[in-house]
Amino acid sequence: MKTITIDPITRLEGHGKINIFLNDKGNVENAYLQIPELRGFERFCQGRCAEDMPQITSRICGVCPVAHHFAATKALDDAFNVDPPDAAKKLRELMYCGYIIYDHILHFYYLGGPDFVVGPNAPAGQRNILGVIEKAGLDIGKEVIKHRAYGQKITAILGGKATHPVCGLPGGVSKGLNKEEVSDIKKMIESSIDFAEFSLKLFNDIILENKEYVSMIKSDPYQLHTYNMGLVDENNQLNFYDGKIRLTDQKGEEYLTFPVNEYHDHIDEHVEEWSYMKFPYLKKIGWKGLSDGKNSGIYRVGPLGRLNASDGMATPKADKAYTKMYDTFDGTPINSTLSFHWARLIELLYATERANELITDSDITSTNIRNPVGEPGEGYGVVEAARGTLIHHYNLDEHGLIDKANLIVATTNNAGAITMSIRDAAKGVIKNGNVDDGILNQVEMAFRAYDPCFACATHSLPGGMPMQIDIYDSQKNLYKAYKQ
């Protein structure tokens, strides 16, 4: 049996490799995504001061620190039995919109989008932001850089830092906004709304008007029929910062809705020996292996998972774009993995519109931004990270120190789906042993659509570092394997 290894996989946060196994006819028998790195954040957070968690956990990842910062902050609100003032919640959500703006722009233009804008079979050296600029134009490149910077500036104004914010406190935030800052943010948001609309038009002109691309998006190798999960508001519309967790099934019908403090009643995690990444699944259905369908407990989160789990968007322009996407696919849910890119741009538009609602809210300059905390206990915090649903769960001792911590990260939630998507893409595009760089890139496109963050996703509650040493003979056959 021949093995093809893609190592390292590219245009993502973290490290990973793909092993593809071919049979004697040169067709794919199976493919695995292996994550060789591990970070034991749950373990070394034990014994730390609870109020330090928003800063500690934001260091898990430099791409999505805002998500961890506020998941931790919300868990502390709950653990210290305090409800922040409305103004504090609005400031947090406004900052969160800034994070979504810069993160979604990053992925579409720098990481995932080049596969379409430049082309999946273009030379590897061109499938990057420079290739996008060459294809779309230098002026577009300047707009990309400018508006990604706007998202980071909004985060810096509200959070104290653009990358690792320091504003989140149990019961509120550390600083408010003055009128000058409001004026600056409003100008950046207004420009970002226009850029989000432009990005959707670019997607339409370059991708949706290309019959080959649309055929690829709808093709069988990139379809996956799973449950979908995301945060929704009281109208079952998407919300990044707050709400209940909603799950819909393969037909788009509601399967389950629950508050975050009940997540352990509905979600469990499976471990495979070939990866440091866990595989969450729905408890009531159980772990049935890497398979999709109604009888599989695997679900998807992230832009497409969120849109599939919701009944629409809470802002007018984004809701119109949402309707167009589902009309194109003849209804809900959409099972095409490559449609994550389209969903991501709709979310970009929603984030800019929602940010505009918040920055024009009269309460946004209120100085009532923190309430006093109560006694320490147990707390749950959930937000929608750019990559999907993020859960922080802490148990505090009587001194306010972390006794136990559990984190279920967006990419961890998607672990089963990502692995299956890679396998199915490999089976679909590799035939009779014919493999070149463009074909292997089409395999990578299956994971890249999820915008995975493997640094975030690799946790171990015991903090152990299991190790396996493989010894091969001169013919590259496995002779013996030693496990720690």
C-alpha positions as CSV (number, residue, x, y, z in Angstrom):
1,M,0.0,0.0,0.0
2,K,1.4,3.4,-1.0
3,T,1.3,6.3,1.4
4,I,1.2,10.0,0.5
5,T,2.1,12.4,3.2
6,I,1.4,16.2,3.1
7,D,3.6,17.5,5.8
8,P,3.3,20.3,6.8
9,I,-0.2,21.3,5.7
10,T,-0.3,25.0,4.9
11,R,-2.2,28.2,5.3
12,L,-3.6,27.5,8.8
13,E,-2.8,28.3,12.4
14,G,-0.9,25.4,14.1
15,H,0.8,22.3,12.8
16,G,-0.6,19.2,11.2
17,K,0.0,16.6,8.5
18,I,-2.2,14.4,6.3
19,N,-1.5,10.7,5.6
20,I,-3.2,9.3,2.5
21,F,-3.2,5.6,1.9
22,L,-3.6,4.2,-1.6
23,N,-4.6,0.7,-2.6
24,D,-3.0,-1.3,-5.4
25,K,-5.1,0.4,-8.0
26,G,-3.9,3.8,-6.8
27,N,-7.2,4.8,-5.3
28,V,-7.6,6.1,-1.7
29,E,-8.4,3.6,1.0
30,N,-8.3,6.1,3.8
31,A,-6.8,9.4,4.9
32,Y,-6.0,10.8,8.3
33,L,-5.4,14.3,9.7
34,Q,-2.7,13.9,12.4
35,I,-2.1,16.8,14.8
36,P,1.4,16.2,16.4
37,E,1.4,19.2,18.7
38,L,-0.1,19.5,22.2
39,R,-0.8,22.4,24.6
40,G,-2.0,21.4,28.1
41,F,-3.7,24.7,29.1
42,E,-6.4,23.0,31.2
43,R,-3.6,21.5,33.3
44,F,-1.3,24.4,33.9
45,C,-4.2,26.8,34.6
46,Q,-4.9,24.8,37.8
47,G,-4.0,26.8,40.9
48,R,-4.0,30.1,39.1
49,C,-6.0,33.2,40.2
50,A,-9.3,33.0,38.4
51,E,-9.2,36.6,37.3
52,D,-6.0,35.9,35.4
53,M,-7.8,33.4,33.1
54,P,-8.8,35.9,30.4
55,Q,-5.1,36.8,29.9
56,I,-3.7,33.3,30.3
57,T,-6.1,31.6,27.8
58,S,-5.8,34.4,25.2
59,R,-2.2,33.2,24.8
60,I,-3.4,29.9,23.5
61,C,-3.6,31.5,20.1
62,G,-2.5,34.7,18.5
63,V,-5.2,34.4,15.9
64,C,-8.3,34.1,18.1
65,P,-7.2,35.7,21.5
66,V,-10.4,37.8,21.8
67,A,-12.6,34.7,21.7
68,H,-10.7,33.0,24.5
69,H,-10.5,36.3,26.4
70,F,-14.3,36.8,26.5
71,A,-15.2,33.1,26.9
72,A,-13.0,33.2,30.0
73,T,-14.5,36.5,31.1
74,K,-18.0,35.2,30.8
75,A,-17.1,32.1,32.7
76,L,-15.9,34.3,35.5
77,D,-19.1,36.3,35.4
78,D,-20.9,33.1,36.1
79,A,-18.4,31.7,38.6
80,F,-18.5,34.9,40.7
81,N,-22.3,35.2,40.3
82,V,-22.4,38.6,38.8
83,D,-24.3,40.1,35.8
84,P,-22.4,42.9,34.0
85,P,-24.1,46.2,33.3
86,D,-25.7,46.4,29.8
87,A,-23.1,49.0,28.7
88,A,-20.3,46.5,29.5
89,K,-22.0,43.8,27.5
90,K,-22.4,46.1,24.5
91,L,-18.7,47.2,24.8
92,R,-17.7,43.5,24.9
93,E,-19.8,42.7,21.8
94,L,-18.6,45.7,19.9
95,M,-15.0,44.6,20.5
96,Y,-16.0,41.1,19.5
97,C,-17.3,42.4,16.2
98,G,-13.9,44.1,15.6
99,Y,-12.2,40.7,16.1
100,I,-14.6,39.0,13.7
101,I,-13.9,41.7,11.1
102,Y,-10.1,41.3,11.1
103,D,-10.2,37.5,11.5
104,H,-12.6,36.8,8.6
105,I,-10.8,39.2,6.4
106,L,-7.5,37.3,7.2
107,H,-8.9,33.9,6.3
108,F,-10.7,34.8,3.1
109,Y,-7.9,36.9,1.6
110,Y,-4.8,35.3,3.0
111,L,-5.6,31.7,3.8
112,G,-8.7,30.2,2.2
113,G,-9.6,32.6,-0.6
114,P,-6.4,32.2,-2.7
115,D,-7.6,28.7,-3.7
116,F,-10.5,30.3,-5.6
117,V,-9.3,33.8,-6.4
118,V,-6.0,32.5,-7.8
119,G,-7.2,29.0,-8.6
120,P,-6.9,25.6,-6.9
121,N,-4.4,24.3,-9.4
122,A,-2.2,27.5,-9.6
123,P,1.4,27.1,-8.6
124,A,1.8,26.9,-4.9
125,G,3.9,30.1,-4.8
126,Q,1.0,32.1,-6.2
127,R,-1.7,30.7,-3.9
128,N,-1.3,33.5,-1.3
129,I,-2.2,37.1,-0.6
130,L,0.3,38.2,-3.3
131,G,-1.4,36.1,-5.8
132,V,-4.8,37.6,-4.7
133,I,-3.4,41.1,-5.2
134,E,-2.0,40.2,-8.6
135,K,-5.4,38.8,-9.6
136,A,-7.7,41.3,-8.0
137,G,-5.5,44.4,-8.3
138,L,-3.1,46.4,-6.1
139,D,-5.9,48.8,-4.9
140,I,-7.9,45.8,-3.6
141,G,-4.8,44.6,-1.7
142,K,-4.5,48.0,0.0
143,E,-8.2,47.8,1.0
144,V,-7.7,44.3,2.5
145,I,-4.8,45.5,4.6
146,K,-6.6,48.7,5.6
147,H,-9.8,47.0,6.8
148,R,-8.1,44.2,8.6
149,A,-6.2,46.9,10.4
150,Y,-9.5,48.6,11.2
151,G,-10.7,45.5,13.0
152,Q,-7.5,45.4,15.0
153,K,-7.7,49.1,15.9
154,I,-11.2,48.7,17.2
155,T,-10.0,45.8,19.3
156,A,-7.1,47.8,20.6
157,I,-9.2,50.9,21.5
158,L,-11.7,48.7,23.5
159,G,-9.4,46.0,24.7
160,G,-6.1,47.8,25.5
161,K,-4.2,45.6,23.0
162,A,-4.9,44.6,19.4
163,T,-3.8,41.0,19.9
164,H,-4.0,40.0,23.6
165,P,-6.7,42.2,25.2
166,V,-6.7,43.1,28.8
167,C,-10.2,44.7,29.3
168,G,-12.3,41.7,30.4
169,L,-13.0,41.6,34.1
170,P,-15.6,39.5,36.1
171,G,-18.6,41.7,36.2
172,G,-17.7,44.0,33.4
173,V,-14.8,45.7,31.6
174,S,-11.9,47.9,32.6
175,K,-12.6,51.0,30.5
176,G,-15.3,52.7,28.5
177,L,-15.4,54.8,25.4
178,N,-15.1,58.6,25.0
179,K,-16.8,60.6,22.3
180,E,-13.6,60.9,20.2
181,E,-13.1,57.1,20.3
182,V,-16.7,56.6,19.3
183,S,-16.3,58.9,16.3
184,D,-13.1,57.1,15.2
185,I,-14.7,53.7,15.5
186,K,-17.8,54.8,13.7
187,K,-15.8,55.9,10.6
188,M,-13.9,52.6,10.6
189,I,-17.1,50.6,10.8
190,E,-18.9,52.5,8.1
191,S,-15.9,51.8,5.8
192,S,-15.9,48.2,6.8
193,I,-19.6,47.7,5.9
194,D,-18.7,48.9,2.3
195,F,-15.7,46.5,2.2
196,A,-17.8,43.6,3.4
197,E,-20.3,44.2,0.7
198,F,-17.4,44.5,-1.8
199,S,-16.0,41.2,-0.6
200,L,-19.4,39.4,-1.2
201,K,-19.5,41.0,-4.7
202,L,-15.9,39.8,-5.4
203,F,-17.0,36.3,-4.3
204,N,-19.9,36.4,-6.6
205,D,-17.9,37.7,-9.6
206,I,-14.9,35.4,-9.3
207,I,-16.4,32.3,-7.8
208,L,-20.2,32.1,-8.3
209,E,-19.9,33.2,-11.9
210,N,-17.4,30.5,-12.6
211,K,-19.2,27.3,-13.4
212,E,-16.2,25.1,-12.7
213,Y,-15.9,26.5,-9.2
214,V,-19.6,26.2,-8.5
215,S,-19.5,22.6,-9.7
216,M,-16.6,21.9,-7.4
217,I,-18.4,23.5,-4.4
218,K,-21.4,21.3,-5.0
219,S,-19.5,18.1,-5.9
220,D,-19.7,14.9,-3.8
221,P,-16.2,15.0,-2.4
222,Y,-16.9,18.2,-0.6
223,Q,-20.3,17.2,0.9
224,L,-20.8,16.2,4.5
225,H,-24.1,15.5,6.2
226,T,-23.7,16.3,9.9
227,Y,-25.6,18.0,12.7
228,N,-24.9,21.8,12.9
229,M,-24.3,23.9,16.0
230,G,-24.1,27.6,16.9
231,L,-25.2,30.3,19.3
232,V,-28.6,31.9,18.6
233,D,-30.6,34.7,20.1
234,E,-34.3,34.5,21.2
235,N,-35.3,34.6,17.5
236,N,-33.0,31.8,16.6
237,Q,-30.8,34.2,14.7
238,L,-27.0,34.1,14.8
239,N,-25.2,35.9,17.7
240,F,-21.5,35.8,18.2
241,Y,-21.4,36.9,21.9
242,D,-24.4,35.5,23.7
243,G,-27.4,33.2,23.5
244,K,-28.2,29.5,23.7
245,I,-26.5,26.7,21.9
246,R,-28.7,25.4,19.1
247,L,-28.3,22.2,17.1
248,T,-30.1,21.3,13.9
249,D,-30.1,18.0,12.1
250,Q,-29.3,17.0,8.5
251,K,-32.7,18.3,7.3
252,G,-32.3,21.7,9.0
253,E,-34.8,20.9,11.7
254,E,-34.1,21.8,15.3
255,Y,-32.6,18.9,17.2
256,L,-31.7,20.5,20.5
257,T,-31.3,23.9,22.2
258,F,-29.7,24.3,25.6
259,P,-27.9,26.8,27.8
260,V,-24.1,26.5,28.0
261,N,-24.2,25.2,31.6
262,E,-25.8,22.0,30.2
263,Y,-23.1,21.3,27.6
264,H,-21.8,18.3,29.5
265,D,-25.2,16.7,29.4
266,H,-25.1,16.8,25.6
267,I,-21.5,16.7,24.4
268,D,-18.8,14.2,25.1
269,E,-15.3,13.8,23.7
270,H,-13.7,10.8,22.1
271,V,-9.9,10.1,21.8
272,E,-8.1,8.5,18.9
273,E,-4.5,7.2,19.3
274,W,-3.2,8.8,16.1
275,S,-4.0,12.5,17.1
276,Y,-3.6,14.8,20.1
277,M,-6.9,16.4,19.1
278,K,-10.1,15.1,20.8
279,F,-13.3,14.3,18.8
280,P,-16.5,15.7,20.4
281,Y,-19.8,14.1,19.7
282,L,-23.5,14.2,20.8
283,K,-24.0,12.0,23.8
284,K,-27.5,10.9,23.0
285,I,-26.4,9.5,19.7
286,G,-23.0,8.3,20.8
287,W,-19.6,7.9,19.0
288,K,-20.2,5.8,15.9
289,G,-16.8,6.4,14.3
290,L,-15.9,8.9,11.5
291,S,-19.1,8.7,9.6
292,D,-21.8,11.3,8.9
293,G,-25.6,11.0,8.7
294,K,-28.4,11.1,11.3
295,N,-27.0,8.1,13.3
296,S,-23.6,9.8,13.7
297,G,-23.1,12.1,16.7
298,I,-20.6,14.3,14.8
299,Y,-21.5,17.9,14.3
300,R,-20.1,21.0,12.6
301,V,-19.5,24.5,14.0
302,G,-18.1,27.7,12.5
303,P,-19.5,30.0,9.8
304,L,-21.5,27.3,7.9
305,G,-22.4,25.4,11.0
306,R,-23.7,28.6,12.6
307,L,-25.8,29.6,9.6
308,N,-27.2,26.1,9.3
309,A,-28.1,26.2,13.0
310,S,-29.9,29.6,12.7
311,D,-33.0,30.8,11.1
312,G,-31.3,33.9,9.6
313,M,-29.2,36.9,10.4
314,A,-30.2,39.7,12.8
315,T,-29.1,42.6,10.5
316,P,-30.8,43.4,7.2
317,K,-28.0,43.3,4.6
318,A,-26.5,40.1,6.1
319,D,-29.9,38.5,6.2
320,K,-30.4,39.3,2.5
321,A,-27.0,37.7,1.7
322,Y,-28.0,34.7,3.9
323,T,-31.2,34.3,1.9
324,K,-29.3,34.4,-1.4
325,M,-26.9,31.7,-0.4
326,Y,-29.6,29.3,0.7
327,D,-31.7,30.0,-2.4
328,T,-28.6,29.2,-4.5
329,F,-28.5,25.8,-2.8
330,D,-32.3,25.3,-2.9
331,G,-32.8,25.5,0.8
332,T,-31.3,24.6,4.2
333,P,-29.1,23.0,5.3
334,I,-26.1,23.5,3.1
335,N,-23.8,20.5,3.3
336,S,-21.0,21.8,1.1
337,T,-17.8,22.2,3.0
338,L,-16.4,24.7,0.6
339,S,-19.5,26.9,1.3
340,F,-17.8,27.8,4.6
341,H,-16.0,30.6,2.6
342,W,-19.3,32.1,1.5
343,A,-20.8,31.9,5.0
344,R,-17.7,33.6,6.4
345,L,-18.2,36.6,4.2
346,I,-21.9,36.8,5.2
347,E,-20.8,36.8,8.8
348,L,-18.3,39.6,8.0
349,L,-21.1,41.7,6.8
350,Y,-23.2,40.9,9.8
351,A,-20.3,41.8,12.2
352,T,-19.9,45.2,10.5
353,E,-23.7,45.9,10.6
354,R,-24.0,44.8,14.3
355,A,-20.9,46.9,15.2
356,N,-22.6,49.9,13.6
357,E,-25.8,49.3,15.7
358,L,-23.6,49.1,18.9
359,I,-21.4,52.1,18.2
360,T,-24.5,54.3,17.6
361,D,-26.2,53.1,20.8
362,S,-26.6,55.9,23.3
363,D,-25.5,53.5,26.1
364,I,-22.1,52.9,24.5
365,T,-20.4,55.8,26.3
366,S,-21.9,55.0,29.7
367,T,-19.5,54.9,32.7
368,N,-21.5,52.2,34.4
369,I,-19.3,49.3,33.2
370,R,-18.8,47.0,36.1
371,N,-20.8,45.4,38.9
372,P,-19.3,43.9,42.1
373,V,-18.6,40.2,42.2
374,G,-20.0,37.6,44.6
375,E,-18.5,34.4,46.1
376,P,-16.4,32.1,43.9
377,G,-18.0,28.9,42.5
378,E,-18.5,27.2,39.2
379,G,-18.8,29.1,35.9
380,Y,-19.5,28.6,32.2
381,G,-18.7,30.9,29.3
382,V,-19.5,30.5,25.6
383,V,-18.9,32.7,22.6
384,E,-18.8,32.0,18.9
385,A,-15.1,32.2,18.0
386,A,-14.4,32.9,14.3
387,R,-13.9,29.1,13.9
388,G,-17.0,28.1,15.8
389,T,-18.5,27.5,19.3
390,L,-16.0,28.0,22.1
391,I,-16.8,26.8,25.7
392,H,-14.9,27.6,28.9
393,H,-15.8,25.8,32.1
394,Y,-14.1,26.6,35.4
395,N,-14.4,25.3,39.0
396,L,-13.1,27.8,41.6
397,D,-12.1,26.9,45.1
398,E,-13.0,29.1,48.1
399,H,-9.9,31.3,47.5
400,G,-10.9,32.1,43.9
401,L,-8.3,29.8,42.4
402,I,-8.8,27.5,39.5
403,D,-9.5,24.0,40.8
404,K,-10.5,22.5,37.4
405,A,-10.7,23.9,33.9
406,N,-12.2,22.4,30.7
407,L,-12.1,24.0,27.3
408,I,-13.9,22.8,24.2
409,V,-12.5,24.8,21.4
410,A,-14.1,25.5,18.0
411,T,-11.6,23.4,16.0
412,T,-12.0,20.6,18.5
413,N,-15.7,20.7,17.9
414,N,-15.0,20.3,14.2
415,A,-12.3,17.6,14.6
416,G,-14.4,14.7,13.3
417,A,-15.9,16.7,10.5
418,I,-12.5,18.0,9.4
419,T,-11.0,14.5,9.3
420,M,-13.9,13.1,7.3
421,S,-13.8,16.1,4.9
422,I,-10.1,15.4,4.2
423,R,-10.8,11.7,3.7
424,D,-13.7,12.2,1.4
425,A,-11.9,14.9,-0.7
426,A,-8.9,12.6,-1.1
427,K,-11.1,9.8,-2.2
428,G,-12.9,12.1,-4.7
429,V,-9.9,13.8,-6.3
430,I,-7.2,11.1,-6.3
431,K,-7.8,8.4,-8.9
432,N,-5.5,5.7,-10.3
433,G,-2.5,7.0,-8.4
434,N,-2.6,10.3,-10.4
435,V,-1.3,12.9,-7.9
436,D,0.2,16.3,-8.4
437,D,0.5,19.5,-6.4
438,G,-2.9,20.8,-7.6
439,I,-4.7,17.6,-6.6
440,L,-3.0,17.6,-3.2
441,N,-4.1,21.2,-2.7
442,Q,-7.7,20.2,-3.4
443,V,-7.3,17.8,-0.5
444,E,-6.0,20.6,1.7
445,M,-8.9,22.8,0.7
446,A,-11.2,20.4,2.6
447,F,-9.6,21.4,5.9
448,R,-8.7,24.9,5.0
449,A,-12.4,25.8,4.6
450,Y,-12.9,25.3,8.3
451,D,-10.1,27.9,9.1
452,P,-8.8,25.5,11.7
453,C,-6.6,26.5,14.7
454,F,-4.8,23.4,15.8
455,A,-2.9,25.2,18.5
456,C,-6.2,25.9,20.2
457,A,-7.6,22.5,19.6
458,T,-5.0,20.2,21.2
459,H,-5.6,19.9,24.9
460,S,-5.1,17.1,27.4
461,L,-6.9,17.3,30.8
462,P,-4.2,15.2,32.6
463,G,-1.5,17.3,30.9
464,G,0.3,14.2,29.7
465,M,2.4,14.0,26.6
466,P,1.9,10.5,25.2
467,M,4.7,9.5,22.9
468,Q,5.2,6.7,20.3
469,I,8.5,5.8,18.8
470,D,8.3,4.0,15.4
471,I,11.3,1.9,14.2
472,Y,11.5,1.1,10.4
473,D,13.7,-1.3,8.6
474,S,15.8,-0.5,5.5
475,Q,12.8,-1.1,3.3
476,K,10.8,1.5,5.2
477,N,8.6,-1.2,6.8
478,L,7.5,-0.7,10.4
479,Y,9.6,-3.0,12.6
480,K,8.4,-2.1,16.0
481,A,6.5,0.6,17.8
482,Y,7.1,1.7,21.4
483,K,4.4,3.7,23.3
484,Q,5.0,5.6,26.5
